[in-house]
């Protein structure tokens, strides 16, 4: 990072302490402008990752948002592929700053770029910036700026109704509101694993949810499906996740975690609702995956670009039923590069207007084919969910959730750049 870029980041960090989300566009534009970056505009993805919406200033928050579609735009390409995209030379053609077409030039002048906004490996949106063609340090400067902006969005987002409104394209139910507020990041990665998830219907979520967390050299994952599709189902699944987090943080093993969830549901939820779940734990140093099932669809392993097996295991009864049937704890030795799919029945049981199910085979085949195309895991899931919605004529009657875990091995080589590219 050159001195100009370092000063830019330092100035933005200093300003960020007293900058709200609504003030962020103007603050960033001012700081970046002094570093030779012009027309800096912040776009964030909506919940369904269909469009990129311009983050407004405080006087623009009530207006209809400016948006770009993710499919078929240069901005969308930067978002999908997690790679900065080179746009047109400024003044080369009419049509604003959207950069729908690429044009090659001989150098000189200014060119626009679209830079992905990443919180770690979570895709937040893209940054539009215009910079000098002759400044070799401008793009690294813009990419560093995008990284800091993403961190600021994540830190300030929970206190901003402007942000919450911006990422929505329609009315959201109370149950969905609760679920989205409690979810962990949709994507997490380090040099050993990638975890990514997707949920639908985004604005009418009922009882589906997921959670994960790392502890030392292990990572815990859980997928939950509560009975029903209303606010009561959301309350039940939220209670299950709270008990899941509490017990695993206190060091319980998989059977103990299941028992804690069962107790919480029986003690706190008098509605009689229950939750199906798969709880899993991966040892990062060895690749040993342990899991238990409580009346839930079995996980699937993809190895070497092909479907290896469903991880069938003797299940227990759904949590909250108090039937006392304990699940078997099963193990599977993963190999580097393996992907484990955890999902709810809404993924495979989604039906088209002719009542044909999306199905397990189509679901797994979709993941395999998109992986063969070299798509990052989050982009694969984005396309999967959109494919399921298309299959179901745009509307799901049941929640559909998928969580993908990819293990890279105990000691993968590289400096971490590969992990970002994989995600």
Buried (B, 14 or more C-beta within 10 A) or exposed (E): EBEBBEBBBEBBEEBBEEBEBBBBBEBBBEBBEEBBBBBBBBBBBBBBBBBBBBBBBEEBBEEEBBBBEBEEBBBBBBBBBBBBBBBBBBEBEEEEBBBBEEEEEEEEEBBBBBBBBBBBBBBBBBBBBBBBBEBEBBBEBBBBBBBBBBBBBBEBBEEBEBBBEBBBBEEBBEBBBBBBEBBBBBBBBBBBBBBBBBBBBBBBBBBBBBBBBBEEEBBBBBBBBBBBBBBBBBBBBBBBBBBBBBBBEEEBBBBEBBBBBBBBBBEEBEEEBBBBBBBBBBBBEEBBBBBBBBBBBBBBBBBEEEBBEBBEBEBBBBBBBEEEEBBEBBEBEBEBBBBBBBBBBBBBBBBEEEEEBBBBEBBBEBBBEBBEEEBBBBBBBBBBBBBBBEBBEEEBEBBBBBBBBBBBBEEBEEEEEEBBBBB
